[in-house]
């Protein structure tokens, strides 16, 4: 599990972008976090890595 800040860093967005999407839509790019007892959000590593790989593949195909 990773934090919202770590997720934002991986995708080059601001943490508030992720929080806002979660508040408005209930997810960010199809990812749903686990809410921890201390009110923090934990994002699943495997889903994050799949999304990151998918976004890199999409970017590469657009550049070709």
N, CA, C and O atoms as a GROMACS GRO file, in nm:
protein
  256
    1UNK      N    1   0.084  -0.118   0.000
    1UNK     CA    2   0.000   0.000   0.000
    1UNK      C    3   0.089   0.125   0.000
    1UNK      O    4   0.192   0.129   0.067
    2UNK      N    5   0.046   0.224  -0.076
    2UNK     CA    6   0.121   0.348  -0.081
    2UNK      C    7   0.030   0.466  -0.042
    2UNK      O    8  -0.092   0.455  -0.046
    3UNK      N    9   0.091   0.576  -0.005
    3UNK     CA   10   0.015   0.694   0.038
    3UNK      C   11  -0.030   0.774  -0.084
    3UNK      O   12   0.015   0.751  -0.197
    4UNK      N   13  -0.118   0.867  -0.060
    4UNK     CA   14  -0.165   0.956  -0.166
    4UNK      C   15  -0.050   1.038  -0.222
    4UNK      O   16  -0.043   1.061  -0.343
    5UNK      N   17   0.040   1.081  -0.136
    5UNK     CA   18   0.155   1.160  -0.181
    5UNK      C   19   0.245   1.078  -0.272
    5UNK      O   20   0.293   1.128  -0.374
    6UNK      N   21   0.269   0.952  -0.237
    6UNK     CA   22   0.352   0.865  -0.320
    6UNK      C   23   0.284   0.837  -0.454
    6UNK      O   24   0.350   0.835  -0.558
    7UNK      N   25   0.154   0.816  -0.451
    7UNK     CA   26   0.079   0.794  -0.575
    7UNK      C   27   0.088   0.916  -0.666
    7UNK      O   28   0.111   0.903  -0.786
    8UNK      N   29   0.072   1.034  -0.609
    8UNK     CA   30   0.080   1.157  -0.687
    8UNK      C   31   0.218   1.173  -0.750
    8UNK      O   32   0.231   1.216  -0.865
    9UNK      N   33   0.320   1.140  -0.675
    9UNK     CA   34   0.457   1.150  -0.727
    9UNK      C   35   0.478   1.056  -0.845
    9UNK      O   36   0.542   1.094  -0.944
   10UNK      N   37   0.426   0.936  -0.837
   10UNK     CA   38   0.442   0.838  -0.946
   10UNK      C   39   0.376   0.886  -1.074
   10UNK      O   40   0.427   0.861  -1.184
   11UNK      N   41   0.262   0.954  -1.062
   11UNK     CA   42   0.186   0.997  -1.180
   11UNK      C   43   0.206   1.144  -1.214
   11UNK      O   44   0.140   1.196  -1.305
   12UNK      N   45   0.296   1.211  -1.143
   12UNK     CA   46   0.329   1.352  -1.170
   12UNK      C   47   0.206   1.442  -1.163
   12UNK      O   48   0.184   1.527  -1.250
   13UNK      N   49   0.128   1.423  -1.059
   13UNK     CA   50   0.014   1.510  -1.030
   13UNK      C   51   0.023   1.555  -0.885
   13UNK      O   52   0.102   1.502  -0.808
   14UNK      N   53  -0.058   1.652  -0.849
   14UNK     CA   54  -0.061   1.699  -0.710
   14UNK      C   55  -0.151   1.608  -0.627
   14UNK      O   56  -0.252   1.559  -0.678
   15UNK      N   57  -0.117   1.585  -0.501
   15UNK     CA   58  -0.200   1.501  -0.416
   15UNK      C   59  -0.346   1.549  -0.408
   15UNK      O   60  -0.437   1.467  -0.400
   16UNK      N   61  -0.367   1.680  -0.410
   16UNK     CA   62  -0.504   1.731  -0.404
   16UNK      C   63  -0.585   1.696  -0.529
   16UNK      O   64  -0.707   1.688  -0.522
   17UNK      N   65  -0.520   1.676  -0.642
   17UNK     CA   66  -0.588   1.632  -0.762
   17UNK      C   67  -0.652   1.496  -0.738
   17UNK      O   68  -0.766   1.471  -0.776
   18UNK      N   69  -0.576   1.408  -0.674
   18UNK     CA   70  -0.625   1.274  -0.644
   18UNK      C   71  -0.737   1.280  -0.541
   18UNK      O   72  -0.840   1.214  -0.556
   19UNK      N   73  -0.716   1.359  -0.437
   19UNK     CA   74  -0.818   1.371  -0.331
   19UNK      C   75  -0.949   1.429  -0.385
   19UNK      O   76  -1.058   1.386  -0.347
   20UNK      N   77  -0.938   1.528  -0.473
   20UNK     CA   78  -1.056   1.591  -0.530
   20UNK      C   79  -1.134   1.491  -0.616
   20UNK      O   80  -1.256   1.483  -0.607
   21UNK      N   81  -1.064   1.417  -0.698
   21UNK     CA   82  -1.130   1.316  -0.782
   21UNK      C   83  -1.198   1.211  -0.696
   21UNK      O   84  -1.310   1.169  -0.725
   22UNK      N   85  -1.130   1.168  -0.590
   22UNK     CA   86  -1.188   1.069  -0.501
   22UNK      C   87  -1.315   1.123  -0.436
   22UNK      O   88  -1.414   1.050  -0.424
   23UNK      N   89  -1.314   1.247  -0.396
   23UNK     CA   90  -1.430   1.309  -0.332
   23UNK      C   91  -1.547   1.324  -0.430
   23UNK      O   92  -1.662   1.298  -0.395
   24UNK      N   93  -1.517   1.365  -0.552
   24UNK     CA   94  -1.622   1.389  -0.652
   24UNK      C   95  -1.674   1.262  -0.718
   24UNK      O   96  -1.795   1.248  -0.739
   25UNK      N   97  -1.584   1.170  -0.750
   25UNK     CA   98  -1.621   1.053  -0.829
   25UNK      C   99  -1.620   0.922  -0.750
   25UNK      O  100  -1.679   0.823  -0.793
   26UNK      N  101  -1.552   0.921  -0.636
   26UNK     CA  102  -1.540   0.798  -0.558
   26UNK      C  103  -1.422   0.713  -0.599
   26UNK      O  104  -1.403   0.603  -0.547
   27UNK      N  105  -1.340   0.764  -0.694
   27UNK     CA  106  -1.221   0.692  -0.739
   27UNK      C  107  -1.129   0.790  -0.807
   27UNK      O  108  -1.168   0.902  -0.837
   28UNK      N  109  -1.006   0.748  -0.833
   28UNK     CA  110  -0.913   0.824  -0.914
   28UNK      C  111  -0.861   0.730  -1.021
   28UNK      O  112  -0.790   0.634  -0.990
   29UNK      N  113  -0.895   0.756  -1.145
   29UNK     CA  114  -0.854   0.670  -1.259
   29UNK      C  115  -0.892   0.525  -1.235
   29UNK      O  116  -0.819   0.434  -1.275
   30UNK      N  117  -1.004   0.503  -1.172
   30UNK     CA  118  -1.051   0.367  -1.147
   30UNK      C  119  -0.994   0.304  -1.021
   30UNK      O  120  -1.033   0.192  -0.986
   31UNK      N  121  -0.904   0.372  -0.953
   31UNK     CA  122  -0.844   0.318  -0.830
   31UNK      C  123  -0.925   0.364  -0.709
   31UNK      O  124  -0.966   0.480  -0.700
   32UNK      N  125  -0.948   0.272  -0.617
   32UNK     CA  126  -1.017   0.304  -0.493
   32UNK      C  127  -0.925   0.270  -0.376
   32UNK      O  128  -0.873   0.159  -0.366
   33UNK      N  129  -0.904   0.366  -0.288
   33UNK     CA  130  -0.813   0.344  -0.175
   33UNK      C  131  -0.882   0.273  -0.059
   33UNK      O  132  -1.005   0.261  -0.055
   34UNK      N  133  -0.801   0.229   0.034
   34UNK     CA  134  -0.849   0.176   0.161
   34UNK      C  135  -0.836   0.289   0.262
   34UNK      O  136  -0.730   0.350   0.274
   35UNK      N  137  -0.942   0.318   0.333
   35UNK     CA  138  -0.935   0.423   0.436
   35UNK      C  139  -0.884   0.360   0.565
   35UNK      O  140  -0.942   0.265   0.617
   36UNK      N  141  -0.776   0.414   0.616
   36UNK     CA  142  -0.716   0.363   0.738
   36UNK      C  143  -0.781   0.429   0.859
   36UNK      O  144  -0.841   0.536   0.846
   37UNK      N  145  -0.772   0.368   0.976
   37UNK     CA  146  -0.834   0.424   1.097
   37UNK      C  147  -0.786   0.564   1.132
   37UNK      O  148  -0.859   0.640   1.196
   38UNK      N  149  -0.666   0.600   1.090
   38UNK     CA  150  -0.613   0.733   1.120
   38UNK      C  151  -0.652   0.836   1.013
   38UNK      O  152  -0.592   0.943   1.006
   39UNK      N  153  -0.752   0.804   0.930
   39UNK     CA  154  -0.807   0.889   0.825
   39UNK      C  155  -0.719   0.901   0.701
   39UNK      O  156  -0.755   0.971   0.607
   40UNK      N  157  -0.605   0.834   0.700
   40UNK     CA  158  -0.521   0.834   0.581
   40UNK      C  159  -0.578   0.738   0.478
   40UNK      O  160  -0.659   0.652   0.509
   41UNK      N  161  -0.533   0.756   0.353
   41UNK     CA  162  -0.572   0.667   0.245
   41UNK      C  163  -0.453   0.581   0.206
   41UNK      O  164  -0.340   0.630   0.198
   42UNK      N  165  -0.478   0.455   0.180
   42UNK     CA  166  -0.373   0.365   0.134
   42UNK      C  167  -0.418   0.308  -0.001
   42UNK      O  168  -0.527   0.252  -0.013
   43UNK      N  169  -0.334   0.322  -0.100
   43UNK     CA  170  -0.366   0.280  -0.236
   43UNK      C  171  -0.296   0.147  -0.264
   43UNK      O  172  -0.178   0.133  -0.232
   44UNK      N  173  -0.366   0.050  -0.322
   44UNK     CA  174  -0.307  -0.083  -0.347
   44UNK      C  175  -0.194  -0.078  -0.451
   44UNK      O  176  -0.212  -0.027  -0.561
   45UNK      N  177  -0.080  -0.134  -0.413
   45UNK     CA  178   0.038  -0.134  -0.499
   45UNK      C  179   0.013  -0.199  -0.635
   45UNK      O  180   0.050  -0.143  -0.738
   46UNK      N  181  -0.049  -0.316  -0.634
   46UNK     CA  182  -0.067  -0.390  -0.760
   46UNK      C  183  -0.153  -0.313  -0.859
   46UNK      O  184  -0.123  -0.310  -0.978
   47UNK      N  185  -0.259  -0.251  -0.812
   47UNK     CA  186  -0.346  -0.174  -0.901
   47UNK      C  187  -0.274  -0.049  -0.953
   47UNK      O  188  -0.290  -0.011  -1.069
   48UNK      N  189  -0.194   0.013  -0.869
   48UNK     CA  190  -0.118   0.131  -0.909
   48UNK      C  191  -0.017   0.093  -1.017
   48UNK      O  192  -0.004   0.164  -1.117
   49UNK      N  193   0.053  -0.016  -0.998
   49UNK     CA  194   0.153  -0.060  -1.096
   49UNK      C  195   0.088  -0.095  -1.230
   49UNK      O  196   0.143  -0.065  -1.336
   50UNK      N  197  -0.030  -0.159  -1.226
   50UNK     CA  198  -0.102  -0.191  -1.350
   50UNK      C  199  -0.141  -0.064  -1.424
   50UNK      O  200  -0.125  -0.054  -1.546
   51UNK      N  201  -0.193   0.034  -1.351
   51UNK     CA  202  -0.233   0.160  -1.412
   51UNK      C  203  -0.112   0.234  -1.468
   51UNK      O  204  -0.119   0.291  -1.577
   52UNK      N  205  -0.003   0.232  -1.397
   52UNK     CA  206   0.119   0.298  -1.443
   52UNK      C  207   0.171   0.231  -1.570
   52UNK      O  208   0.211   0.300  -1.664
   53UNK      N  209   0.172   0.099  -1.574
   53UNK     CA  210   0.217   0.026  -1.693
   53UNK      C  211   0.124   0.055  -1.811
   53UNK      O  212   0.169   0.071  -1.924
   54UNK      N  213  -0.005   0.060  -1.784
   54UNK     CA  214  -0.103   0.089  -1.889
   54UNK      C  215  -0.083   0.230  -1.944
   54UNK      O  216  -0.090   0.251  -2.065
   55UNK      N  217  -0.059   0.326  -1.857
   55UNK     CA  218  -0.041   0.464  -1.902
   55UNK      C  219   0.089   0.479  -1.981
   55UNK      O  220   0.094   0.557  -2.076
   56UNK      N  221   0.193   0.406  -1.945
   56UNK     CA  222   0.319   0.411  -2.018
   56UNK      C  223   0.303   0.348  -2.156
   56UNK      O  224   0.360   0.398  -2.253
   57UNK      N  225   0.228   0.240  -2.165
   57UNK     CA  226   0.204   0.175  -2.292
   57UNK      C  227   0.125   0.266  -2.383
   57UNK      O  228   0.154   0.275  -2.503
   58UNK      N  229   0.026   0.334  -2.329
   58UNK     CA  230  -0.056   0.427  -2.407
   58UNK      C  231   0.029   0.543  -2.458
   58UNK      O  232   0.016   0.584  -2.574
   59UNK      N  233   0.114   0.596  -2.372
   59UNK     CA  234   0.201   0.708  -2.410
   59UNK      C  235   0.297   0.665  -2.522
   59UNK      O  236   0.319   0.741  -2.617
   60UNK      N  237   0.354   0.547  -2.511
   60UNK     CA  238   0.447   0.498  -2.612
   60UNK      C  239   0.379   0.478  -2.746
   60UNK      O  240   0.437   0.509  -2.850
   61UNK      N  241   0.256   0.426  -2.746
   61UNK     CA  242   0.185   0.402  -2.870
   61UNK      C  243   0.143   0.534  -2.935
   61UNK      O  244   0.134   0.541  -3.058
   62UNK      N  245   0.118   0.637  -2.857
   62UNK     CA  246   0.082   0.767  -2.913
   62UNK      C  247   0.202   0.836  -2.975
   62UNK      O  248   0.188   0.914  -3.068
   63UNK      N  249   0.322   0.807  -2.923
   63UNK     CA  250   0.442   0.870  -2.976
   63UNK      C  251   0.489   0.802  -3.105
   63UNK      O  252   0.563   0.863  -3.183
   64UNK      N  253   0.449   0.681  -3.128
   64UNK     CA  254   0.494   0.606  -3.246
   64UNK      C  255   0.427   0.652  -3.373
   64UNK      O  256   0.455   0.599  -3.481
   0.00000   0.00000   0.00000
